């Protein structure tokens, strides 16, 4: 076979492979939940409709994934933890973030913990005592050195309840 034909064929195959690769990456990033710091869309997992009285099981989950704007889902990876069974989500430098804007418009959300998705209500709390206690619980959960430092002024705290 002439070199021209081999090079042309190889070029076409390479372009097709790149196209499929880009489509796969776009589907993964936009068609499912978030990936690390990249936002995603609808969360995938088995949905738990039963109300949750205690969120203590979140201790072993690590980070959670939060889906807001349920009509046209937007999801992000967030820090979540519990304090005496009450679930919390924290947000540093939250003003101006897309997901916190969506929560201000509608408190209904979905949260993924491990492989399960829970319908929830998010309520921002500004109560100083609740913020201090919750911040300390998160600080201790992460194993950070004592004493616990004060939560920064740009820190927002959301109380999460089943719906």
C-alpha positions as CSV (number, residue, x, y, z in Angstrom):
1,X,0.0,0.0,0.0
2,X,1.2,3.5,-0.7
3,X,2.4,5.6,2.2
4,X,-0.2,8.2,1.4
5,X,-3.0,5.8,1.9
6,X,-1.7,4.5,5.2
7,X,-1.1,8.0,6.5
8,X,-4.6,9.1,5.4
9,X,-6.3,6.1,6.9
10,X,-4.3,6.5,10.2
11,X,-5.3,10.2,10.3
12,X,-9.0,9.4,9.9
13,X,-8.9,6.6,12.5
14,X,-7.1,9.0,15.0
15,X,-9.7,11.7,14.4
16,X,-12.6,9.3,15.0
17,X,-11.0,7.9,18.1
18,X,-10.4,11.5,19.5
19,X,-14.0,12.4,18.7
20,X,-15.4,9.4,20.6
21,X,-13.0,10.1,23.5
22,X,-14.2,13.7,23.7
23,X,-17.8,12.6,23.6
24,X,-17.2,10.1,26.4
25,X,-15.5,12.6,28.6
26,X,-18.3,15.2,27.9
27,X,-20.9,12.6,28.8
28,X,-19.2,11.7,32.0
29,X,-18.7,15.3,33.1
30,X,-22.1,16.6,32.1
31,X,-24.4,13.6,32.3
32,X,-23.8,12.3,35.8
33,X,-22.9,13.7,39.2
34,X,-19.8,15.8,40.0
35,X,-16.3,14.6,39.7
36,X,-14.1,16.1,42.5
37,X,-14.1,19.8,41.9
38,X,-16.0,19.7,38.6
39,X,-19.8,20.1,38.8
40,X,-22.1,17.6,37.3
41,X,-25.8,17.0,36.6
42,X,-28.3,14.5,38.1
43,X,-27.0,12.3,40.8
44,X,-27.1,8.6,40.1
45,X,-27.7,6.0,42.8
46,X,-30.5,4.2,44.6
47,X,-33.0,6.7,46.0
48,X,-34.0,6.4,49.7
49,X,-37.5,7.9,50.2
50,X,-37.8,7.0,53.9
51,X,-37.2,9.9,56.3
52,X,-33.8,9.8,58.0
53,X,-34.0,10.5,61.7
54,X,-30.2,10.2,62.4
55,X,-27.4,10.9,59.9
56,X,-24.7,9.3,62.0
57,X,-23.8,6.9,59.2
58,X,-22.3,9.8,57.3
59,X,-19.1,9.5,59.4
60,X,-17.7,6.8,57.1
61,X,-18.9,8.3,53.8
62,X,-16.1,10.9,53.3
63,X,-17.4,13.7,51.0
64,X,-21.0,13.9,49.8
65,X,-22.4,15.0,46.5
66,X,-25.2,17.6,46.5
67,X,-27.7,18.1,43.7
68,X,-29.5,21.5,43.5
69,X,-32.0,22.9,41.0
70,X,-33.9,19.7,40.6
71,X,-35.7,20.7,37.4
72,X,-32.3,21.1,35.6
73,X,-29.9,19.4,38.0
74,X,-26.6,20.9,39.1
75,X,-24.4,18.8,41.4
76,X,-21.2,19.5,43.3
77,X,-19.0,17.7,45.8
78,X,-19.3,19.0,49.3
79,X,-18.1,18.4,52.8
80,X,-20.7,16.8,55.0
81,X,-20.8,15.6,58.5
82,X,-23.1,15.1,61.4
83,X,-23.4,16.5,64.9
84,X,-25.5,14.4,67.2
85,X,-27.2,12.8,64.2
86,X,-28.0,16.2,62.5
87,X,-26.5,16.4,59.0
88,X,-24.6,19.5,57.9
89,X,-23.0,20.8,54.7
90,X,-20.4,23.5,54.9
91,X,-19.3,26.0,52.2
92,X,-16.2,28.2,52.2
93,X,-16.4,31.4,50.2
94,X,-19.9,30.5,49.4
95,X,-21.2,33.8,48.3
96,X,-21.3,33.8,44.5
97,X,-21.1,30.0,44.1
98,X,-23.6,28.6,41.7
99,X,-25.0,25.9,44.0
100,X,-25.5,28.3,46.9
101,X,-27.5,30.6,44.6
102,X,-29.7,27.7,43.6
103,X,-30.3,26.7,47.2
104,X,-31.4,30.3,47.9
105,X,-34.0,30.0,45.2
106,X,-35.2,26.5,46.3
107,X,-34.2,24.7,49.4
108,X,-35.1,21.3,47.9
109,X,-32.1,19.2,47.0
110,X,-30.8,15.7,46.8
111,X,-27.7,14.5,48.6
112,X,-25.6,11.4,47.7
113,X,-23.9,9.6,50.6
114,X,-21.9,6.6,49.5
115,X,-24.1,5.0,46.8
116,X,-27.5,6.2,48.1
117,X,-29.4,9.4,47.2
118,X,-31.6,11.2,49.7
119,X,-34.2,13.9,49.0
120,X,-33.5,16.7,51.4
121,X,-34.2,20.3,52.4
122,X,-31.2,22.6,53.0
123,X,-31.5,25.5,55.4
124,X,-28.7,28.0,55.9
125,X,-28.1,28.7,59.5
126,X,-26.4,31.7,61.0
127,X,-27.0,30.9,64.6
128,X,-23.5,31.5,66.2
129,X,-23.8,28.6,68.7
130,X,-24.9,26.1,66.1
131,X,-22.1,27.2,63.8
132,X,-19.5,27.0,66.5
133,X,-20.6,23.5,67.6
134,X,-20.8,22.2,64.0
135,X,-17.5,23.8,63.0
136,X,-15.8,22.1,66.0
137,X,-17.4,18.7,65.1
138,X,-16.1,19.0,61.5
139,X,-12.7,20.1,62.8
140,X,-12.5,17.1,65.1
141,X,-13.8,14.7,62.4
142,X,-10.9,15.7,60.2
143,X,-8.4,15.1,63.0
144,X,-7.0,18.6,62.9
145,X,-4.8,20.0,65.7
146,X,-6.5,21.5,68.8
147,X,-7.6,24.1,69.7
148,X,-10.4,24.5,67.2
149,X,-10.0,27.8,65.4
150,X,-13.0,30.1,64.8
151,X,-15.0,29.6,61.6
152,X,-14.1,32.2,59.0
153,X,-16.6,34.9,58.2
154,X,-17.0,33.7,54.7
155,X,-18.1,30.2,55.9
156,X,-21.7,29.2,55.3
157,X,-23.4,26.4,57.1
158,X,-26.5,24.4,55.9
159,X,-28.6,22.2,58.1
160,X,-29.9,19.2,56.1
161,X,-33.1,17.4,56.8
162,X,-35.1,14.7,55.0
163,X,-38.1,15.6,53.0
